[in-house]
Amino acid sequence: MPNSDLLPSLLLKLNENQLALEAAIMELSNWVEQRGATEVAENVRGALEAIDRNEEFIKITLAVMMTPE
């Protein structure tokens, strides 16, 4: 298997890791908010919005890359 064939799989795994980290960080921000640090939790959620904004593009691009030619 050429290295170029590995790239879509690698990117898929990196995206899965990114989404898992997003979920874990969201859990932590909820925990922080429950303890009264609302501003910190809002800042964290604001930073996580970049993942949400880019998620659809990443999924579409990965699908295209993984489609056989």
C-alpha positions in Angstrom: 0.0 0.0 0.0 1.5 3.3 -1.0 1.9 6.0 1.6 -0.6 8.2 -0.2 -3.3 5.6 0.5 -2.7 5.9 4.2 -3.4 9.6 4.3 -7.2 9.5 4.3 -7.2 6.9 7.1 -4.7 8.9 9.1 -6.8 12.0 8.7 -9.9 10.1 9.7 -8.3 8.9 12.9 -7.0 12.4 13.7 -10.5 13.7 13.3 -11.9 11.1 15.6 -9.3 12.0 18.2 -10.2 15.7 17.8 -13.9 15.0 18.3 -13.2 12.8 21.4 -11.1 15.6 22.9 -13.9 18.1 22.1 -16.3 15.9 24.0 -14.0 15.5 27.0 -13.3 19.3 27.1 -17.0 20.0 27.0 -17.6 17.7 30.0 -14.9 19.6 31.9 -16.4 23.0 30.9 -19.8 21.8 32.2 -18.1 20.6 35.5 -16.4 24.0 35.8 -19.6 25.9 35.2 -21.4 23.8 37.8 -18.8 25.1 40.3 -19.5 28.7 39.5 -16.9 29.5 36.9 -19.4 30.5 34.2 -17.1 32.8 32.4 -14.4 30.2 32.1 -16.9 27.6 30.8 -18.2 30.1 28.2 -14.7 30.8 27.1 -13.9 27.1 26.7 -17.1 26.5 24.7 -16.3 29.5 22.5 -12.9 28.0 21.7 -14.6 24.7 20.9 -16.8 26.4 18.3 -14.0 26.2 15.8 -14.2 22.4 15.9 -18.0 22.6 15.2 -17.5 25.1 12.4 -15.0 22.9 10.6 -16.6 19.5 11.3 -18.8 19.3 8.2 -16.0 20.4 5.8 -13.7 17.8 7.4 -16.3 15.0 7.0 -17.0 15.9 3.4 -13.3 16.1 2.5 -12.5 12.8 4.2 -15.4 11.1 2.3 -14.1 12.4 -1.0 -10.5 11.3 -0.2 -11.7 7.8 0.8 -13.8 7.3 -2.4 -12.0 5.1 -4.8 -11.1 6.7 -8.1 
